[in-house]
Amino acid sequence: MDGILLGNCDTAFFSYVFIKAVFPHLRLFFLVINIDKFIYYC
């Protein structure tokens, strides 16, 4: 899923939120993603 975090911050954030919204059942999976790592790409 690291591909989501590539690109500029706006794109990464949008992709992150969009996928969480479309696949709420993966909510727990996304908790595995380290928010510090996400911010690093911004």
N, CA and C atoms as an extended XYZ file, in Angstrom:
126
Properties=species:S:1:pos:R:3:atomname:S:1:resname:S:1:resid:I:1 pbc="F F F"
N         0.825       -1.205        0.000 N   MET     1
C         0.000        0.000        0.000 CA  MET     1
C         0.863        1.261        0.000 C   MET     1
N         2.176        1.100        0.047 N   ASP     2
C         3.052        2.262        0.077 CA  ASP     2
C         2.846        3.161       -1.128 C   ASP     2
N         2.354        2.582       -2.235 N   GLY     3
C         2.132        3.370       -3.435 CA  GLY     3
C         1.198        4.548       -3.190 C   GLY     3
N         0.282        4.380       -2.230 N   ILE     4
C        -0.675        5.439       -1.912 CA  ILE     4
C         0.061        6.685       -1.430 C   ILE     4
N         1.178        6.456       -0.737 N   LEU     5
C         1.876        7.558       -0.105 CA  LEU     5
C         2.854        8.280       -1.019 C   LEU     5
N         2.976        7.807       -2.245 N   LEU     6
C         3.911        8.451       -3.167 CA  LEU     6
C         3.255        9.670       -3.803 C   LEU     6
N         4.083       10.623       -4.219 N   GLY     7
C         3.524       11.825       -4.827 CA  GLY     7
C         3.458       12.949       -3.816 C   GLY     7
N         2.759       14.029       -4.172 N   ASN     8
C         2.708       15.170       -3.258 CA  ASN     8
C         1.763       14.881       -2.097 C   ASN     8
N         1.808       15.718       -1.085 N   CYS     9
C         1.026       15.497        0.134 CA  CYS     9
C        -0.470       15.467       -0.148 C   CYS     9
N        -0.958       16.384       -0.976 N   ASP    10
C        -2.389       16.436       -1.269 CA  ASP    10
C        -2.871       15.137       -1.908 C   ASP    10
N        -2.097       14.638       -2.853 N   THR    11
C        -2.486       13.397       -3.529 CA  THR    11
C        -2.467       12.232       -2.560 C   THR    11
N        -1.437       12.177       -1.740 N   ALA    12
C        -1.305       11.081       -0.782 CA  ALA    12
C        -2.458       11.121        0.224 C   ALA    12
N        -2.743       12.313        0.731 N   PHE    13
C        -3.809       12.457        1.716 CA  PHE    13
C        -5.163       12.085        1.113 C   PHE    13
N        -5.418       12.560       -0.100 N   PHE    14
C        -6.682       12.275       -0.771 CA  PHE    14
C        -6.848       10.775       -0.976 C   PHE    14
N        -5.787       10.131       -1.455 N   SER    15
C        -5.838        8.688       -1.707 CA  SER    15
C        -6.098        7.939       -0.405 C   SER    15
N        -5.410        8.367        0.657 N   TYR    16
C        -5.550        7.720        1.973 CA  TYR    16
C        -6.992        7.823        2.469 C   TYR    16
N        -7.544        9.026        2.404 N   VAL    17
C        -8.917        9.254        2.881 CA  VAL    17
C        -9.935        8.576        1.968 C   VAL    17
N        -9.707        8.666        0.660 N   PHE    18
C       -10.630        8.066       -0.306 CA  PHE    18
C       -10.747        6.564       -0.098 C   PHE    18
N        -9.626        5.895        0.028 N   ILE    19
C        -9.649        4.443        0.204 CA  ILE    19
C       -10.275        4.068        1.544 C   ILE    19
N       -10.011        4.866        2.590 N   LYS    20
C       -10.629        4.580        3.894 CA  LYS    20
C       -12.135        4.748        3.800 C   LYS    20
N       -12.578        5.731        2.991 N   ALA    21
C       -14.008        5.989        2.858 CA  ALA    21
C       -14.700        4.889        2.042 C   ALA    21
N       -14.017        4.439        0.985 N   VAL    22
C       -14.595        3.427        0.105 CA  VAL    22
C       -14.512        2.029        0.718 C   VAL    22
N       -13.473        1.791        1.498 N   PHE    23
C       -13.308        0.469        2.106 CA  PHE    23
C       -13.230        0.561        3.626 C   PHE    23
N       -14.314        0.993        4.270 N   PRO    24
C       -14.315        1.141        5.729 CA  PRO    24
C       -14.008       -0.173        6.449 C   PRO    24
N       -14.253       -1.304        5.777 N   HIS    25
C       -13.986       -2.589        6.415 CA  HIS    25
C       -12.484       -2.844        6.543 C   HIS    25
N       -11.674       -1.981        5.872 N   LEU    26
C       -10.214       -2.119        5.982 CA  LEU    26
C        -9.672       -1.160        7.045 C   LEU    26
N       -10.594       -0.577        7.795 N   ARG    27
C       -10.260        0.389        8.845 CA  ARG    27
C        -9.127       -0.118        9.743 C   ARG    27
N        -9.238       -1.349       10.211 N   LEU    28
C        -8.206       -1.891       11.087 CA  LEU    28
C        -6.883       -2.044       10.367 C   LEU    28
N        -6.957       -2.383        9.076 N   PHE    29
C        -5.731       -2.537        8.292 CA  PHE    29
C        -4.973       -1.222        8.239 C   PHE    29
N        -5.706       -0.118        8.051 N   PHE    30
C        -5.059        1.178        7.941 CA  PHE    30
C        -4.434        1.635        9.258 C   PHE    30
N        -4.904        1.067       10.367 N   LEU    31
C        -4.317        1.428       11.653 CA  LEU    31
C        -2.871        0.941       11.713 C   LEU    31
N        -2.565       -0.040       10.864 N   VAL    32
C        -1.206       -0.597       10.833 CA  VAL    32
C        -0.235        0.407       10.227 C   VAL    32
N        -0.762        1.271        9.346 N   ILE    33
C         0.098        2.269        8.701 CA  ILE    33
C         0.544        3.299        9.736 C   ILE    33
N         1.842        3.491        9.804 N   ASN    34
C         2.399        4.427       10.777 CA  ASN    34
C         2.172        5.851       10.284 C   ASN    34
N         1.418        6.648       11.047 N   ILE    35
C         1.091        8.016       10.630 CA  ILE    35
C         2.348        8.858       10.452 C   ILE    35
N         3.391        8.571       11.228 N   ASP    36
C         4.637        9.312       11.084 CA  ASP    36
C         5.236        9.045        9.710 C   ASP    36
N         5.100        7.807        9.221 N   LYS    37
C         5.609        7.459        7.899 CA  LYS    37
C         4.816        8.217        6.841 C   LYS    37
N         3.500        8.307        7.053 N   PHE    38
C         2.638        9.014        6.111 CA  PHE    38
C         3.044       10.481        6.026 C   PHE    38
N         3.219       11.105        7.168 N   ILE    39
C         3.592       12.517        7.219 CA  ILE    39
C         4.957       12.737        6.585 C   ILE    39
N         5.831       11.751        6.739 N   TYR    40
C         7.185       11.863        6.165 CA  TYR    40
C         7.119       12.131        4.667 C   TYR    40
N         6.186       11.488        3.983 N   TYR    41
C         6.060       11.673        2.536 CA  TYR    41
C         5.520       13.050        2.168 C   TYR    41
N         4.932       13.735        3.131 N   CYS    42
C         4.417       15.076        2.857 CA  CYS    42
C         5.574       16.062        2.881 C   CYS    42
